[in-house]
Amino acid sequence: MSNVKKLKQLSFFFTICCVSEIMADYVWQIQKLKKEMTDYDGGFI
């Protein structure tokens, strides 16, 4: 029983790590896009 519990905790932890990594990458992409858009607006106007 304890092995199953440990395995569940491990898989949960792994899922959290993967999700946070994907989220960080997603946020970084959005910030990069925002920066490019503001740079473009600043140069355009």
Buried (B, 14 or more C-beta within 10 A) or exposed (E): EEEEEEEEEEEEEEEEEEEEEEEEEEEEEEEEEEEEEEEEEEEEE
